[in-house]
Amino acid sequence: MGWSGAGNLQFRNQTMQIKDHVFIVTGASSGIGLSTAVALADRGAKVAVLARSGDALQKLSQQLPGSLPVTADMTKFDRVREAVGAVYQHYGRIDGLVNNAGRSYAASVEEIEPEVFDEIFHLNVLGPIIAMQAVIPVMRAQGGGSIVNINSGTAFMTIPQYSVYSSSKRALLGFSLTARAELEKDRIVVSEIYPFITATNFGKNRMGNPANGAPSTHYADGDKPEFVASLVLQAIAEGQAQYFANDRLRKMAGVAG
Ligand SMILES: NC(=O)c1ccc[n+]([C@@H]2O[C@H](COP(=O)([O-])OP(=O)(O)OC[C@H]3O[C@@H](n4cnc5c(N)ncnc54)[C@H](OP(=O)(O)O)[C@@H]3O)[C@@H](O)[C@H]2O)c1
């Protein structure tokens, strides 16, 4: 078993190995998820890479020894359950889940379309919950595991046009911290990462009127996705509750540095 610790179920005394362990990374076809999958594979992990873009996953998988491409839409909950089942069937274990797939939506409160609201909350909140529900019994039976949810600094901000996105991430914060407390007894550690603006396709993939919100080019000047991936690996290794891309976000969250 890849877990070591003081035996008293204290999160901070636990570490989880990465080499030869099995991780699912959602949203692995681009950006932070892709960088995380590469970083995990570089450390010897077996990575199941999940997203909707099957061709991109096939291509990525050819570069990552021992990886498994899994095409799935995180808003289709039965498919998420099936996908986790397929990963378990393939590897016979699941040690980590990185809930990374997510999108933004630029619309004022006055303009919010219920269908898009539903899609964002399905992708950013319920999809991660369903994926957690699917891996928890496997991890419990194995004696532990690591779940890392990719949140956003916007969870602590009020930004015109971004209420749906920031509210979805605030909801993810609540579910993550509660799951962390609930799963401590099972040695399943739930951590969260709070990226700041990161240079990925996130701005380009934003839903809503392209004229709304921050320009997508603004993301090009952000942190590198590899930096966020390094925080994910740190979270897996250390298992603290929250990891922030910078001190500004840490202060906004009211967490001592
Ligand atoms: N970039 C930033 O500035 C920033 C800042 C804070 C937080 N974040 C968070 O970081 C996470 C990753 O975003 P990113 O910056 O790497 O953006 P990205 O480059 O747009 O990547 C998003 C990933 O999510 C996948 N995805 C989107 N909809 C999906 C669906 N319905 N089902 C399955 N996969 C889906 C995409 O793959 P397919 O299209 O192939 O499905 C893609 O792999 C998100 O949770 C985001 O909220 C990003």
Ligand as a Chemical Component Dictionary entry (heavy atoms), coordinates in Angstrom:
data_LIG
# 
_chem_comp.id                   LIG 
_chem_comp.type                 NON-POLYMER 
_chem_comp.pdbx_formal_charge   0 
_chem_comp.three_letter_code    LIG 
# 
loop_
_chem_comp_atom.comp_id 
_chem_comp_atom.atom_id 
_chem_comp_atom.alt_atom_id 
_chem_comp_atom.type_symbol 
_chem_comp_atom.charge 
_chem_comp_atom.model_Cartn_x 
_chem_comp_atom.model_Cartn_y 
_chem_comp_atom.model_Cartn_z 
_chem_comp_atom.pdbx_ordinal 
LIG N1  N1  N 0  -6.904  28.928 -16.486 1  
LIG C1  C1  C 0  -7.235  29.652 -15.445 2  
LIG O1  O1  O 0  -6.988  30.885 -15.404 3  
LIG C2  C2  C 0  -7.886  29.016 -14.250 4  
LIG C3  C3  C 0  -7.913  29.744 -13.052 5  
LIG C4  C4  C 0  -8.511  29.172 -11.940 6  
LIG C5  C5  C 0  -9.053  27.902 -12.015 7  
LIG N2  N2  N 1  -9.022  27.208 -13.190 8  
LIG C6  C6  C 0  -9.629  25.871 -13.217 9  
LIG O2  O2  O 0  -8.705  24.949 -13.756 10 
LIG C7  C7  C 0  -9.416  23.852 -14.322 11 
LIG C8  C8  C 0  -8.797  23.488 -15.659 12 
LIG O3  O3  O 0  -8.962  24.550 -16.559 13 
LIG P1  P1  P 0  -7.850  24.979 -17.625 14 
LIG O4  O4  O 0  -7.407  26.333 -17.249 15 
LIG O5  O5  O -1 -6.854  23.928 -17.796 16 
LIG O6  O6  O 0  -8.785  25.133 -18.913 17 
LIG P2  P2  P 0  -8.804  24.410 -20.358 18 
LIG O7  O7  O 0  -7.476  24.516 -21.008 19 
LIG O8  O8  O 0  -9.993  24.988 -21.047 20 
LIG O9  O9  O 0  -9.071  22.877 -20.006 21 
LIG C9  C9  C 0  -10.340 22.445 -19.551 22 
LIG C10 C10 C 0  -10.395 20.931 -19.622 23 
LIG O10 O10 O 0  -11.700 20.523 -19.163 24 
LIG C11 C11 C 0  -12.244 19.614 -20.124 25 
LIG N3  N3  N 0  -13.694 19.693 -20.147 26 
LIG C12 C12 C 0  -14.481 20.766 -20.423 27 
LIG N4  N4  N 0  -15.774 20.415 -20.408 28 
LIG C13 C13 C 0  -15.809 19.078 -20.123 29 
LIG C14 C14 C 0  -16.837 18.145 -19.975 30 
LIG N5  N5  N 0  -18.130 18.481 -20.118 31 
LIG N6  N6  N 0  -16.511 16.870 -19.664 32 
LIG C15 C15 C 0  -15.216 16.484 -19.526 33 
LIG N7  N7  N 0  -14.193 17.347 -19.655 34 
LIG C16 C16 C 0  -14.495 18.625 -19.951 35 
LIG C17 C17 C 0  -11.629 20.019 -21.461 36 
LIG O11 O11 O 0  -11.579 18.921 -22.346 37 
LIG P3  P3  P 0  -12.641 18.590 -23.508 38 
LIG O12 O12 O 0  -13.051 19.885 -24.119 39 
LIG O13 O13 O 0  -11.848 17.691 -24.377 40 
LIG O14 O14 O 0  -13.751 17.875 -22.819 41 
LIG C18 C18 C 0  -10.222 20.390 -21.033 42 
LIG O15 O15 O 0  -9.421  19.233 -20.986 43 
LIG C19 C19 C 0  -10.885 24.250 -14.360 44 
LIG O16 O16 O 0  -11.592 23.601 -13.320 45 
LIG C20 C20 C 0  -10.847 25.744 -14.103 46 
LIG O17 O17 O 0  -12.024 26.197 -13.472 47 
LIG C21 C21 C 0  -8.444  27.733 -14.309 48 
# 
loop_
_chem_comp_bond.comp_id 
_chem_comp_bond.atom_id_1 
_chem_comp_bond.atom_id_2 
_chem_comp_bond.value_order 
_chem_comp_bond.pdbx_ordinal 
LIG N1  C1  SING 1  
LIG C1  O1  DOUB 2  
LIG C1  C2  SING 3  
LIG C2  C3  SING 4  
LIG C2  C21 DOUB 5  
LIG C3  C4  DOUB 6  
LIG C4  C5  SING 7  
LIG C5  N2  DOUB 8  
LIG N2  C6  SING 9  
LIG N2  C21 SING 10 
LIG C6  O2  SING 11 
LIG C6  C20 SING 12 
LIG O2  C7  SING 13 
LIG C7  C8  SING 14 
LIG C7  C19 SING 15 
LIG C8  O3  SING 16 
LIG O3  P1  SING 17 
LIG P1  O4  DOUB 18 
LIG P1  O5  SING 19 
LIG P1  O6  SING 20 
LIG O6  P2  SING 21 
LIG P2  O7  DOUB 22 
LIG P2  O8  SING 23 
LIG P2  O9  SING 24 
LIG O9  C9  SING 25 
LIG C9  C10 SING 26 
LIG C10 O10 SING 27 
LIG C10 C18 SING 28 
LIG O10 C11 SING 29 
LIG C11 N3  SING 30 
LIG C11 C17 SING 31 
LIG N3  C12 SING 32 
LIG N3  C16 SING 33 
LIG C12 N4  DOUB 34 
LIG N4  C13 SING 35 
LIG C13 C14 SING 36 
LIG C13 C16 DOUB 37 
LIG C14 N5  SING 38 
LIG C14 N6  DOUB 39 
LIG N6  C15 SING 40 
LIG C15 N7  DOUB 41 
LIG N7  C16 SING 42 
LIG C17 O11 SING 43 
LIG C17 C18 SING 44 
LIG O11 P3  SING 45 
LIG P3  O12 DOUB 46 
LIG P3  O13 SING 47 
LIG P3  O14 SING 48 
LIG C18 O15 SING 49 
LIG C19 O16 SING 50 
LIG C19 C20 SING 51 
LIG C20 O17 SING 52 
# 
